[in-house]
């Protein structure tokens, strides 16, 4: 197995594993959070997105 083939198989598997881990961490964080905290974050999201878009320009 050459390096390119190894890289082509390892990278997608690593990305998939990272996506699964991030999803699980987010789900656990949402489950453990208090209801009021989740509502505050959701209400603040439009402002955060707007600030990120302004900074990107």
C-alpha positions as CSV (number, residue, x, y, z in Angstrom):
1,X,0.0,0.0,0.0
2,X,1.6,3.3,-1.1
3,X,1.3,6.5,0.9
4,X,-1.3,8.1,-1.3
5,X,-3.7,5.1,-0.9
6,X,-3.1,5.1,2.8
7,X,-3.8,8.9,3.0
8,X,-7.0,8.5,0.9
9,X,-8.3,6.0,3.4
10,X,-7.1,7.4,6.7
11,X,-8.2,11.0,6.1
12,X,-11.9,10.3,5.4
13,X,-12.1,7.9,8.3
14,X,-10.5,10.4,10.7
15,X,-12.9,13.1,9.5
16,X,-15.9,10.8,10.1
17,X,-14.6,9.9,13.5
18,X,-14.1,13.6,14.4
19,X,-17.6,14.4,13.2
20,X,-19.1,11.7,15.3
21,X,-17.2,12.8,18.4
22,X,-18.2,16.5,17.9
23,X,-21.8,15.4,17.5
24,X,-21.8,13.4,20.7
25,X,-20.1,16.2,22.6
26,X,-22.7,18.7,21.4
27,X,-25.6,16.4,22.2
28,X,-24.3,15.8,25.7
29,X,-23.8,19.5,26.3
30,X,-27.3,20.2,25.1
31,X,-28.8,17.5,27.3
32,X,-26.9,18.7,30.4
33,X,-27.6,22.4,29.9
34,X,-30.4,24.1,31.7
35,X,-33.4,25.1,29.6
36,X,-32.8,28.8,30.2
37,X,-29.3,28.6,29.0
38,X,-30.3,26.9,25.7
39,X,-32.9,29.6,25.1
40,X,-30.3,32.4,25.7
41,X,-27.9,30.8,23.3
42,X,-30.6,30.4,20.6
43,X,-31.7,34.0,21.1
44,X,-28.1,35.2,20.8
45,X,-27.3,33.2,17.6
46,X,-28.5,35.9,15.1
47,X,-26.3,38.5,16.7
48,X,-23.3,36.1,16.7
49,X,-23.8,35.2,13.1
50,X,-24.2,38.9,12.1
51,X,-20.9,39.8,14.0
52,X,-19.1,36.9,12.3
53,X,-20.3,38.1,8.9
54,X,-19.3,41.7,9.6
55,X,-15.8,40.5,10.7
56,X,-15.4,38.4,7.6
57,X,-15.8,41.3,5.2
